Amino acid sequence: MTTEAPPAAALDVIEVDLRDPIVAAVLAWLWPGAGHLYQRRYAKGVLYMVCILGTFFFGLALSDGKAVYAAWTDDAPVGAPAWKGIVTRAHYLCQLGVGAPALPAIVQKYRVSHGKAPLFGGVMAPPEQSPFPNAPDQLSQWHESYHKYWELSTLYTMVAGLLNILAIYDAFAGPVLPAPKEEDESPGGDEKT
């Protein structure tokens, strides 16, 4: 009794159990790599977690936790949630792609805009504005004291957020696989007409 080998195309099929893709995407945004761990893709989850969070926290450390901060106009109606104002710092939108590690910046901005002192020693707190015209504000002082590390810090944290957007897509839609090869069944094989 002989058994037939499966066709070559059947061997190329890779199935990935994504479980619930929406839950995986939300988890991947909340904590980089968590969505992949939920899907039992452990190697990819750990890789994303280490690389994305390492990049984010390294960038954050370059500026002593100051390069990640939220900013929006304070002209939202009284009593409205803080996010109703217009976001005025596009960098933070990229940094927010990292998820929960970037969320303390929103808490810090909310506290500062309501006259309260920032938490965590001012990490991720927005810079104070000078009440005097033409006087240097705190952001200018940060640029001067950190020199090139300020820009590097901002860049690292933004790249980490953007990389996590790609990881979120991978958790939601699965890995991008090449299309299966079509076999040419003509007698000549490689001839083109």
Number of C-alpha atoms within 10 A of each C-alpha: 3 4 5 6 7 8 8 9 11 9 9 11 11 9 8 12 11 21 14 13 21 15 16 25 24 17 21 31 25 21 19 33 30 25 31 29 19 20 19 15 17 15 12 17 21 16 14 22 21 14 15 25 21 15 21 25 16 17 27 24 15 19 22 16 20 22 32 28 25 28 23 19 14 16 10 14 10 8 6 9 10 21 15 13 15 13 14 12 13 12 18 22 17 21 28 26 27 28 18 14 17 24 18 18 25 22 18 23 21 22 16 17 17 11 8 11 13 19 14 11 9 15 19 25 27 23 20 10 13 12 9 8 8 7 10 12 15 14 16 12 12 15 15 11 12 15 12 11 16 20 15 18 26 22 20 22 31 26 20 25 28 19 20 29 21 13 26 28 16 19 32 21 15 17 14 7 8 6 8 10 8 7 9 10 8 8 7 8 9 9 8 5 3
